[in-house]
Amino acid sequence: QVQLVESGGGLVQPGGSLRLSCLATGRLLSIIKMGWYRQAPGKQRELVAGITSGGSTNYADSVKGRFTISRDNAKNTVYLQMNSLKPEDTAVYYCNLDGHGSGWSVVNYWGQGTQVTVSS
């Protein structure tokens, strides 16, 4: 069974920075892509940033230029560096993984979520 273990959330003042980490543990034949989503109270979950195994990235328009996604393939870990944080970035952030499981079936997993609160 694959698990995604997130860390790095917390409370930060506007303009501050946080770095989220997500470690994928368990048996996978390969990882296709990993990403970060967020869900604010009363809103739908939305994609924040994604990165493929080849290193291609994509970002929500609202975070471009402020957030950077990266990954360490050897450690099966993806990071989200968040700078110039705004109150509207407040949300629960979820790690997501698409990969190949046994028999090369495509599988998808979610982390448990980590709270990010931007407030003075």
Salt bridges, closest charged atoms under 4 A:
GLU46 OE2 - ARG38 NE 2.76
ASP61 OD1 - LYS64 NZ 3.09
ASP89 OD1 - ARG38 NH1 2.94
ASP89 OD2 - ARG66 NH1 2.78
ASP98 OD2 - LYS33 NZ 3.78
